[in-house]
């Protein structure tokens, strides 16, 4: 009987802790809700991809002024700094870089911004473009896990690209689970 009472007490404690955790959830940042709704995609998934793509250590949310050039992440202090750096890179004749919260590849997806780099560096436009791109990938590949894998790798047509796509999908899914626990 004592063991049953202890188990019951522990179960009540766990339920109370779970309820307290649920009550302490923060709202998902409004922009993720807005652009996910516009693209008809899950908002926590949009946030998870942004975390995977532009997370900066020491900051609570994805960093809006992020670029990836030749596999190296760069974090700028402002939109203008990001824009100037990428403009110089383009002027050097190179166009293969990822830009913004959603790290959208300029070489292949500049059309998502009408070819306008300034628009690509706007966090809200970048988030909206990433949401539309995820929606397109879901329509093409049929499931959210496949859409996420293709978001990062493009065409996983070799064993190494398939492995990279699976690692990416797995990492995004871990961010998704954390986002669901953290945000209402």
Backbone as CSV, one residue per row, in Angstrom:
resi,resn,N_x,N_y,N_z,CA_x,CA_y,CA_z,C_x,C_y,C_z
1,UNK,0.822,-1.188,0.000,0.000,0.000,0.000,0.869,1.257,0.000
2,UNK,1.944,1.188,0.794,2.851,2.332,0.864,3.465,2.602,-0.507
3,UNK,3.831,1.514,-1.216,4.421,1.643,-2.544,3.418,2.272,-3.510
4,UNK,2.151,1.884,-3.435,1.105,2.438,-4.286,0.918,3.932,-3.998
5,UNK,0.919,4.302,-2.737,0.771,5.716,-2.368,1.957,6.522,-2.886
6,UNK,3.151,5.944,-2.790,4.353,6.619,-3.302,4.252,6.797,-4.815
7,UNK,3.845,5.757,-5.506,3.700,5.828,-6.962,2.657,6.864,-7.349
8,UNK,1.535,6.871,-6.602,0.487,7.846,-6.889,1.001,9.274,-6.656
9,UNK,1.716,9.457,-5.541,2.283,10.775,-5.235,3.262,11.221,-6.307
10,UNK,4.091,10.317,-6.800,5.043,10.642,-7.854,4.315,11.002,-9.149
11,UNK,3.245,10.273,-9.461,2.458,10.559,-10.666,1.825,11.940,-10.575
12,UNK,1.303,12.294,-9.407,0.720,13.623,-9.221,1.784,14.691,-9.389
13,UNK,2.956,14.451,-8.826,4.061,15.394,-8.960,4.449,15.583,-10.428
14,UNK,4.539,14.500,-11.178,4.869,14.583,-12.605,3.799,15.357,-13.369
15,UNK,2.533,15.082,-13.086,1.450,15.798,-13.752,1.493,17.285,-13.421
16,UNK,1.755,17.607,-12.180,1.833,19.014,-11.774,3.001,19.697,-12.471
17,UNK,4.136,19.006,-12.554,5.302,19.583,-13.235,4.994,19.787,-14.707
18,UNK,4.316,18.818,-15.317,3.940,18.954,-16.723,2.995,20.115,-16.942
19,UNK,2.033,20.281,-16.035,1.088,21.395,-16.155,1.807,22.720,-15.980
20,UNK,2.746,22.776,-15.028,3.505,24.017,-14.828,4.333,24.333,-16.060
21,UNK,4.943,23.299,-16.650,5.734,23.508,-17.855,4.849,24.014,-18.983
22,UNK,3.667,23.423,-19.151,2.755,23.859,-20.207,2.331,25.305,-19.988
23,UNK,2.127,25.678,-18.719,1.726,27.054,-18.431,2.869,28.034,-18.675
24,UNK,4.112,27.577,-18.571,5.266,28.449,-18.740,5.724,28.566,-20.185
25,UNK,5.038,27.922,-21.098,5.426,28.003,-22.501,5.299,29.432,-22.999
26,UNK,6.257,29.824,-23.798,6.210,31.136,-24.445,5.443,30.994,-25.753
27,UNK,4.884,32.070,-26.248,4.285,31.983,-27.586,5.400,31.919,-28.641
28,UNK,5.158,31.181,-29.681,6.092,31.146,-30.802,6.161,32.562,-31.365
29,UNK,7.356,33.049,-31.723,7.431,34.404,-32.282,6.425,34.598,-33.426
30,UNK,5.760,35.740,-33.407,4.626,36.017,-34.295,4.950,35.860,-35.776
31,UNK,6.140,36.215,-36.190,6.488,36.124,-37.611,6.427,34.678,-38.108
32,UNK,6.825,33.732,-37.273,6.769,32.322,-37.675,5.320,31.881,-37.843
33,UNK,4.466,32.336,-36.947,3.041,32.015,-37.067,2.459,32.616,-38.338
34,UNK,2.787,33.879,-38.596,2.239,34.595,-39.754,2.653,33.936,-41.074
35,UNK,3.944,33.708,-41.262,4.409,33.194,-42.553,4.129,31.707,-42.721
36,UNK,4.090,30.971,-41.623,3.705,29.563,-41.718,2.236,29.461,-42.124
37,UNK,1.398,30.308,-41.544,-0.025,30.300,-41.904,-0.214,30.675,-43.368
38,UNK,0.515,31.677,-43.824,0.391,32.112,-45.225,0.789,30.995,-46.191
39,UNK,1.805,30.217,-45.823,2.273,29.125,-46.684,1.588,27.798,-46.366
40,UNK,0.753,27.783,-45.346,0.058,26.578,-44.900,1.034,25.463,-44.527
41,UNK,1.989,25.834,-43.673,2.938,24.850,-43.164,2.941,24.921,-41.640
42,UNK,3.424,23.884,-40.961,3.450,23.905,-39.499,4.418,24.977,-38.975
43,UNK,3.949,25.876,-38.114,4.806,26.967,-37.643,6.016,26.506,-36.844
44,UNK,5.865,25.472,-36.048,7.005,24.986,-35.271,8.071,24.380,-36.193
45,UNK,7.641,23.806,-37.303,8.595,23.279,-38.273,9.378,24.415,-38.937
46,UNK,8.699,25.487,-39.292,9.382,26.647,-39.868,10.427,27.176,-38.892
47,UNK,10.060,27.271,-37.628,11.004,27.735,-36.608,12.183,26.762,-36.486
48,UNK,11.912,25.470,-36.492,12.971,24.463,-36.352,13.973,24.541,-37.501
49,UNK,13.493,24.747,-38.709,14.409,24.887,-39.854,15.247,26.156,-39.682
50,UNK,14.623,27.240,-39.244,15.376,28.489,-39.026,16.450,28.298,-37.960
51,UNK,16.130,27.593,-36.891,17.123,27.319,-35.850,18.283,26.524,-36.440
52,UNK,17.958,25.499,-37.205,19.005,24.679,-37.815,19.887,25.522,-38.734
53,UNK,19.270,26.410,-39.460,19.990,27.170,-40.480,20.760,28.370,-39.940
54,UNK,20.230,29.053,-38.940,20.859,30.328,-38.558,20.983,30.523,-37.055
55,UNK,21.100,29.432,-36.323,21.272,29.537,-34.885,22.644,30.121,-34.573
56,UNK,22.662,31.047,-33.656,23.916,31.664,-33.219,24.057,31.391,-31.733
57,UNK,25.176,30.817,-31.363,25.391,30.480,-29.953,25.226,31.717,-29.088
58,UNK,24.536,31.521,-27.967,24.342,32.603,-27.021,23.093,33.428,-27.262
59,UNK,22.319,33.086,-28.297,21.096,33.835,-28.600,19.908,32.894,-28.558
60,UNK,18.787,33.420,-28.112,17.600,32.591,-27.893,16.902,32.177,-29.176
61,UNK,17.071,32.935,-30.241,16.365,32.658,-31.487,17.349,32.664,-32.654
62,UNK,16.925,32.163,-33.812,17.784,32.215,-34.999,18.251,33.649,-35.274
63,UNK,19.446,33.773,-35.808,20.040,35.083,-36.057,19.660,35.561,-37.462
64,UNK,19.016,36.725,-37.579,18.483,37.166,-38.877,19.535,37.576,-39.909
65,UNK,20.722,37.957,-39.465,21.731,38.475,-40.401,22.874,37.482,-40.542
66,UNK,22.516,36.302,-41.000,23.446,35.197,-41.151,23.697,34.931,-42.631
67,UNK,24.940,34.592,-42.942,25.293,34.152,-44.293,26.178,32.929,-44.175
68,UNK,26.125,32.093,-45.183,27.035,30.961,-45.271,27.721,31.077,-46.621
69,UNK,29.017,31.246,-46.560,29.817,31.385,-47.776,30.877,30.296,-47.755
70,UNK,30.867,29.460,-48.785,31.837,28.369,-48.910,31.871,27.495,-47.653
71,UNK,30.688,27.234,-47.091,30.597,26.338,-45.951,30.910,26.965,-44.604
72,UNK,31.168,28.254,-44.574,31.480,28.933,-43.313,30.365,29.917,-42.962
73,UNK,29.894,29.838,-41.702,28.834,30.736,-41.237,29.430,32.076,-40.824
74,UNK,28.727,33.140,-41.209,29.089,34.497,-40.816,27.868,35.135,-40.177
75,UNK,28.078,35.784,-39.038,26.995,36.450,-38.316,27.297,37.948,-38.305
76,UNK,26.408,38.719,-38.899,26.600,40.156,-38.992,25.745,40.855,-37.937
77,UNK,26.124,42.084,-37.619,25.420,42.835,-36.581,24.170,43.533,-37.087
78,UNK,24.017,43.636,-38.398,22.856,44.344,-38.934,22.565,43.872,-40.361
79,UNK,21.413,44.245,-40.812,21.007,43.935,-42.178,21.949,44.593,-43.179
80,UNK,22.306,45.834,-42.936,23.167,46.558,-43.873,24.541,45.894,-43.967
81,UNK,25.080,45.436,-42.852,26.373,44.731,-42.885,26.272,43.447,-43.704
82,UNK,25.201,42.701,-43.501,24.982,41.475,-44.270,24.871,41.799,-45.753
83,UNK,24.066,42.789,-46.071,23.860,43.184,-47.462,25.179,43.628,-48.110
84,UNK,25.941,44.441,-47.442,27.205,44.926,-48.001,28.189,43.788,-48.245
85,UNK,28.284,42.870,-47.303,29.197,41.735,-47.461,28.789,40.864,-48.646
86,UNK,27.496,40.584,-48.767,27.042,39.734,-49.874,27.109,40.474,-51.205
87,UNK,26.908,41.772,-51.193,27.056,42.573,-52.424,28.492,42.496,-52.931
88,UNK,29.445,42.624,-52.016,30.864,42.514,-52.412,31.147,41.123,-52.983
89,UNK,30.584,40.116,-52.367,30.790,38.748,-52.838,30.220,38.583,-54.248
90,UNK,29.033,39.109,-54.471,28.435,39.052,-55.813,29.275,39.829,-56.826
91,UNK,29.793,40.978,-56.427,30.610,41.794,-57.330,31.911,41.096,-57.699
92,UNK,32.343,40.157,-56.878,33.554,39.397,-57.191,33.269,38.283,-58.195
93,UNK,31.994,38.172,-58.620,31.625,37.170,-59.614,31.135,35.860,-59.030
94,UNK,30.981,35.809,-57.725,30.532,34.576,-57.071,29.099,34.760,-56.592
95,UNK,28.309,33.692,-56.716,26.907,33.798,-56.305,26.407,32.603,-55.498
96,UNK,27.303,31.742,-55.061,26.878,30.568,-54.315,27.039,30.830,-52.820
97,UNK,25.964,31.314,-52.207,25.951,31.568,-50.768,24.525,31.410,-50.273
98,UNK,24.413,31.222,-48.961,23.112,31.130,-48.303,22.900,32.412,-47.516
99,UNK,21.659,32.884,-47.486,21.382,34.190,-46.899,20.209,34.153,-45.926
100,UNK,20.367,34.849,-44.789,19.260,35.122,-43.887,18.878,34.022,-42.922
101,UNK,17.764,34.271,-42.239,17.233,33.330,-41.249,17.099,31.922,-41.800
102,UNK,16.591,31.830,-43.015,16.303,30.525,-43.613,17.445,30.010,-44.483
103,UNK,18.561,30.777,-44.544,19.740,30.367,-45.302,19.375,29.866,-46.700
104,UNK,18.682,30.705,-47.424,18.246,30.361,-48.773,19.413,30.560,-49.734
105,UNK,19.670,29.543,-50.531,20.800,29.605,-51.450,20.504,30.570,-52.589
106,UNK,21.374,31.563,-52.719,21.177,32.617,-53.712,21.305,32.084,-55.136
107,UNK,22.279,31.230,-55.390,22.505,30.731,-56.755,21.251,30.061,-57.315
108,UNK,20.612,29.256,-56.505,19.479,28.474,-56.990,18.115,29.101,-56.700
109,UNK,18.045,30.021,-55.742,16.731,30.499,-55.309,16.596,32.011,-55.241
110,UNK,17.433,32.748,-55.940,17.323,34.214,-55.946,15.947,34.655,-56.445
111,UNK,15.341,33.843,-57.277,14.019,34.190,-57.816,12.961,34.300,-56.719
112,UNK,13.169,33.637,-55.582,12.228,33.764,-54.472,12.148,35.204,-53.971
113,UNK,13.172,35.994,-54.305,13.228,37.403,-53.901,13.192,38.331,-55.112
114,UNK,12.801,37.801,-56.245,12.801,38.602,-57.461,14.206,39.053,-57.842
115,UNK,15.217,38.297,-57.415,16.609,38.645,-57.713,17.113,39.857,-56.938
116,UNK,16.391,40.272,-55.921,16.727,41.474,-55.149,17.412,41.076,-53.836
117,UNK,18.727,41.289,-53.761,19.492,40.907,-52.576,19.025,41.655,-51.330
118,UNK,18.672,42.918,-51.482,18.198,43.681,-50.325,16.959,43.011,-49.733
119,UNK,16.067,42.552,-50.592,14.863,41.856,-50.120,15.252,40.557,-49.404
120,UNK,16.245,39.858,-49.923,16.675,38.596,-49.319,17.243,38.787,-47.917
121,UNK,17.794,39.977,-47.647,18.375,40.238,-46.331,17.343,40.737,-45.321
122,UNK,16.120,40.970,-45.763,15.050,41.355,-44.846,14.585,40.095,-44.119
123,UNK,14.679,40.044,-42.795,14.318,38.823,-42.074,12.906,38.326,-42.370
124,UNK,11.961,39.244,-42.521,10.577,38.826,-42.758,10.402,38.269,-44.172
125,UNK,11.013,38.920,-45.142,10.940,38.417,-46.521,11.657,37.076,-46.632
126,UNK,12.769,36.949,-45.935,13.526,35.703,-45.952,12.713,34.579,-45.325
127,UNK,12.068,34.869,-44.217,11.227,33.878,-43.550,10.051,33.474,-44.435
128,UNK,9.424,34.454,-45.071,8.300,34.166,-45.975,8.763,33.305,-47.145
129,UNK,9.928,33.619,-47.714,10.450,32.844,-48.843,10.779,31.418,-48.408
130,UNK,11.381,31.273,-47.224,11.679,29.936,-46.713,10.424,29.117,-46.498
131,UNK,9.377,29.758,-46.000,8.100,29.062,-45.794,7.515,28.601,-47.131
132,UNK,7.552,29.484,-48.123,7.030,29.107,-49.458,7.857,27.960,-50.053
133,UNK,9.153,28.021,-49.878,10.036,26.985,-50.414,9.763,25.637,-49.730
134,UNK,9.607,25.637,-48.405,9.268,24.394,-47.699,7.947,23.824,-48.196
135,UNK,6.958,24.695,-48.403,5.653,24.256,-48.910,5.811,23.601,-50.288
136,UNK,6.599,24.234,-51.139,6.849,23.691,-52.482,7.516,22.316,-52.386
137,UNK,8.490,22.179,-51.492,9.171,20.893,-51.333,8.222,19.826,-50.799
138,UNK,7.324,20.212,-49.905,6.336,19.256,-49.388,5.409,18.792,-50.506
139,UNK,4.980,19.727,-51.359,4.116,19.358,-52.477,4.843,18.436,-53.450
140,UNK,6.119,18.677,-53.651,6.904,17.866,-54.584,7.209,16.486,-54.029
141,UNK,7.566,16.404,-52.738,8.078,15.146,-52.180,7.099,14.420,-51.268
142,UNK,5.984,15.057,-50.915,4.896,14.358,-50.255,4.865,14.347,-48.741
143,UNK,5.984,14.472,-48.075,5.989,14.449,-46.608,6.889,15.563,-46.085
144,UNK,6.625,15.954,-44.830,7.474,16.979,-44.221,8.904,16.489,-44.015
145,UNK,9.121,15.244,-43.574,10.514,14.791,-43.435,11.292,14.854,-44.759
146,UNK,10.655,14.451,-45.860,11.341,14.531,-47.157,11.539,15.980,-47.592
147,UNK,10.558,16.832,-47.327,10.697,18.251,-47.670,11.888,18.851,-46.939
148,UNK,12.013,18.533,-45.650,13.124,19.057,-44.848,14.455,18.529,-45.368
149,UNK,14.525,17.257,-45.672,15.772,16.686,-46.195,16.180,17.371,-47.498
150,UNK,15.215,17.616,-48.375,15.510,18.275,-49.647,15.824,19.761,-49.468
151,UNK,15.321,20.372,-48.415,15.596,21.791,-48.160,17.101,22.022,-48.077
152,UNK,17.779,21.118,-47.443,19.213,21.293,-47.221,20.079,20.731,-48.352
153,UNK,19.688,19.619,-48.890,20.563,18.886,-49.808,20.181,19.056,-51.269
154,UNK,18.961,19.465,-51.527,18.521,19.473,-52.916,18.144,18.063,-53.303
155,UNK,18.890,17.485,-54.191,18.615,16.134,-54.661,19.558,15.141,-53.989
156,UNK,19.056,14.352,-53.045,19.917,13.369,-52.385,20.110,12.129,-53.265
157,UNK,20.824,12.303,-54.369,20.937,11.267,-55.387,22.179,10.391,-55.256
158,UNK,22.961,10.586,-54.225,24.124,9.724,-53.975,24.055,9.268,-52.520
159,UNK,24.752,8.192,-52.186,24.731,7.747,-50.785,25.209,8.830,-49.810
160,UNK,26.222,9.587,-50.159,26.709,10.609,-49.230,25.699,11.749,-49.083
161,UNK,25.037,12.117,-50.170,24.014,13.174,-50.091,22.790,12.681,-49.320
162,UNK,22.433,11.408,-49.492,21.318,10.852,-48.727,21.649,10.849,-47.236
163,UNK,22.872,10.491,-46.898,23.286,10.480,-45.492,23.264,11.900,-44.925
164,UNK,23.741,12.858,-45.695,23.728,14.261,-45.257,22.290,14.751,-45.068
165,UNK,21.416,14.371,-45.999,20.003,14.767,-45.901,19.370,14.169,-44.654
166,UNK,19.686,12.929,-44.348,19.112,12.279,-43.170,19.642,12.912,-41.881
167,UNK,20.921,13.252,-41.829,21.470,13.929,-40.649,20.785,15.287,-40.446
168,UNK,20.594,15.995,-41.543,19.940,17.303,-41.475,18.500,17.153,-40.987
169,UNK,17.760,16.218,-41.575,16.370,15.994,-41.184,16.291,15.628,-39.712
170,UNK,17.177,14.779,-39.267,17.193,14.348,-37.870,17.467,15.533,-36.941
171,UNK,18.379,16.385,-37.320,18.697,17.558,-36.505,17.519,18.537,-36.457
172,UNK,16.892,18.766,-37.607,15.714,19.643,-37.631,14.612,19.049,-36.766
173,UNK,14.433,17.726,-36.816,13.380,17.098,-36.021,13.664,17.272,-34.528
174,UNK,14.914,17.214,-34.133,15.261,17.457,-32.727,14.916,18.906,-32.354
175,UNK,15.220,19.868,-33.235,14.844,21.263,-32.987,13.315,21.406,-32.930
176,UNK,12.625,20.660,-33.761,11.161,20.709,-33.780,10.591,20.233,-32.441
177,UNK,11.124,19.154,-31.920,10.636,18.636,-30.634,10.898,19.661,-29.527
178,UNK,12.074,20.290,-29.524,12.368,21.324,-28.529,11.433,22.530,-28.690
179,UNK,11.176,22.920,-29.925,10.279,24.071,-30.174,8.875,23.762,-29.675
180,UNK,8.419,22.555,-29.873,7.076,22.190,-29.410,6.987,22.200,-27.880
181,UNK,8.096,21.836,-27.231,8.104,21.878,-25.757,8.206,23.316,-25.246
182,UNK,8.915,24.161,-25.954,9.201,25.525,-25.500,8.063,26.509,-25.795
183,UNK,7.438,26.353,-26.951,6.470,27.344,-27.415,5.064,26.768,-27.471
184,UNK,4.097,27.637,-27.203,2.704,27.213,-27.322,2.278,27.299,-28.775
